[in-house]
Amino acid sequence: MDWTYEIPGKTLLDVANLAGTVVEDVVLQVQKDGMLLTAVDASHVAMFAITIGEFDDTKEKLKFGVEIRRLVDIINGHTKATKSQTDLVQLEYDETTSKLKVRAGDTVMEQLPSLDITTMLATPKIPDLSKMGMVEADGICPKKFAAALKKQARFGYLATFVLNEGGLDITTDSEVTGLITPRLDATVKDEATSQFSLTYLKPFSDRVKNAAKLTVETGNNAPLVAKWQHDGINDNPGFEVTYFLAPRVESDY
């Protein structure tokens, strides 16, 4: 099974940059109409799943590893990658040679040898959190969420997420100024409180701010699940992100 897929350079660059906030290498699972990228960081604190186009995990798929930095360098150096003007990039994977060919128009930009996924961290499974009393905060403004994370990272390294009927409060205890709490409007039907490391939250703040829609879920001392969507460009499919982050609890210190 070989594989060919066309994607706007801007979309591919956004996905690669987002993945790069968590890991250096990523596992791609690919099908005719889409792909799934999954990875977990070395400390097993953060993981993500990014779906581009249509991907059905029950159907036949190819699986291979890619070094993110090399992919970003190729896109930045050889394609137009702005939202208003972007090249269509063609990805071609040859299962026989285990190489990924990256093509824009009539130009072959690079042939990347795929990484040996047996030497990479195991492909992460999406955790089942159905029994952890997860509470959803829907309709959060992505730009305000990103700004709140950046602001909190200036004052401390831990953020407490408090979900209640008033929305989402993100509190950081600064030794200099005391408690600092931005409130974000959201639709919330229950209450939950959990604490997370801003070391992991801040890096993806720039990646979520331009999302079309953002939902956050957590429970009492439960993981954070952030889900957001990016619209497609010029009638091409966009992508969806699910980001998981383990909580920080007192026993962690």
N, C-alpha and C positions, 0 to 999 in steps of 0.2 A: 504493500500500500504506500504510494507516494502521495504527496499533498501539495496543493497550490491554493493560495488565498490572497486576495487583494484587500488592502486596508489603507486609509489616508495616513500619510506620514505623521500628521499632527496627532491623530489618535494613537498610533503606535508609540510615538515619543511620550505622550502622556502616560500610557500604560507602563512603559519601561521605567520612566522616572518615578512613578508611584511604587512599583515593585522594588526599585532601588533604595527606597527609604527603609526597607526591612531586610533585604538580602542582597548578595552579590550575584548569585546564580538562581535561576528559576526553572521549574519543571513546566513544560508546555504539553498539554494534551490537546490534540487537534483533530478536527473533522472537516468535512467539506464546507459547512456553512458557518464555522466558528471555532473558537478555541477557549480553553480554560487554563489560567495560570494560577498555580498554587505554590505557596512557600511558607516555611516557618523559620523564624530567626534562630540563631545558634543557641540562645538561652531558653528557647521554647516559651517565651513570654508573649510574643506577637506572631500572628499569622494572617494571611489574606487569601482570598479567592477572587479572581477577576475573570468575568465572563465577557467575551467579545462575540457579538453576533448570536447565533443559535448553537447551543451545545447540549447534547443529550448524553449523559453519563452511561446510559444503558446500551448505547450503540458502539460499534467498532471505532477505535481511535488509535492514533499514533501518540507515542510519548517520548519526549527527548528533553535534554537540558540545554540551556542557553546562558552565556555569560552576559549579564545586563549591560555592563560598561561598554563592551564592544558593540552591542546593538545600538546603544545611545550614540556612540561616536559615529557610527555609519549614518544614522538618520540625520544628526546635526550637520554632518559634513557634506552630504550629498543630496539632500531633499529639501524642498520647501515645506516648512512645518509650522505655518501659522494657520489660524482658523479660517481666515479669509482667502488664503492662497496656499494650498497644500498639494503635493504630488501624491498620486496613488502608488503605493509600494506593493510589489508582488513578492510574497514569501513562497519559496519552493523548497520542500524537504524531500531529499532522496534517501529512502530507507536503506538502499544498497550501500551507498557511500557514507551514510550518516552525516550528511552535510546540509546546512541550511543556506540556500542561495537568496540573497536580497537584491531585488531588481526594481529600478524606477525607469519606466519607459523602456528604451532600448539599451539602457546601461545596467550592466551587472556590477553592483557596488562591492560585494564581498561574498565570499563563501565561507561560512563559519562551521567548523567542525562541531558537532553537537557534543555536549558533555556526557560523560558516562554517569547515568543517573544512579548506578549502583554504588557510586562513591559519594553521592549527595545524600543529604538528609532525606529520610523516607517521605514520600508524597503525603502531605498532611490530610487527614480526614476532617471534614467539617464536624465540629463537636455538636452533640445533642444536648441542648440546654433546657429542654422542655420541663425538667423537674426542678429547676433552680429558681422558680418564681420570677421569671423575667418580666420586667415592666417596660413598655414601649413609650418613647417620646417621639411623636410624629410631627412632621411639618416644621422642623428646625431650619432656620435660615443658614445655609452653608457658609456664607461669608461671615456672619456673626459668630458662628461656631469656631471657624478658623481664627478669627480675631481674638476670641476669648482664650483659646489655647495659647496663642502667642503671648498675650498679655500675662497670663498666669505663669508662663515659663520664665518671665523676668523676675518673679517674686519668690518662687519656690520650685521644688522638684516633684511635689505630689499634688494631685488635684482630687478633691472629693466631689463626685457627681451625686447630686440629690434630685431625684425625680418626685414631683408631687403635682397636685392639680394646678398649681401656678405655672408649671413648666419645668425647665431644667436649670438648676443652680450649679455652677462650677466654682468650688471654693478652694482657695489656696491660703495656707497659714504662713504669712511672711513674718520673720523674726523682727523686721523693722517696722512694718505698718500694721501688723495683725491680720485679721481675716479679710480677704478680698474676694468678693462674690459677684461675678456677672450673672445676670439672669437672662435666659433665652426663652422666648415664647415657644410653646409646643403644646400639642394635645396629649395629655397624660391622664390615665384612668386609675392609677394606683400610686403607691409610694415605694421608693427603694433608695438605698444609699450604698455606694461603693467607692473605693479609692484606687487611683491609678497613677502610674509614673508618667510625668510629663516628658521624660527622656524619650519615651516611645510615642507620646501623643503629638508633641510639637512638630516632628519631621513631616508628618503627613498633612499638617494644617494647610500648606500651600496647595496640596493636591486635591483637597476637598472643597476649597472655597468657590470653585467654578462649577460645582455639581448642579444638576437640575433639581435634585430632590435628596433629602437627607433624613434618615431615621436612626435613632440611637436606642439601644436596649441595654438594660442591666438589671440586676437584682441586688439583694442585700449581700454584700461581700461576694458578688458574682462577677464573672467576666463582662467586659464591655463588648458589645456588638454594634458596629457602625455600618450602615448600609447606605450607599449612595449611587446615583446614576449620572452618567454623562451622555448628553445627546450626541447622535451621529452627525457627520459632516457631509453635506452635499448628497443626501439620500443614502449614505452608507450607514451601517449599524454603529451604534454607540457601544458603551460598555457599562457593566455593573460591577460594583466592588462590595465585598463583604470583608470587614476588618475585625479581627478578634484580638483582644488584649486581656491578659490575665490580671486579676486584681492584686493590689498590695494590701496585705492584712498584717495585723500586729505581729504575728509569728514570723513574718518575713524579715524582721529587723534583728 
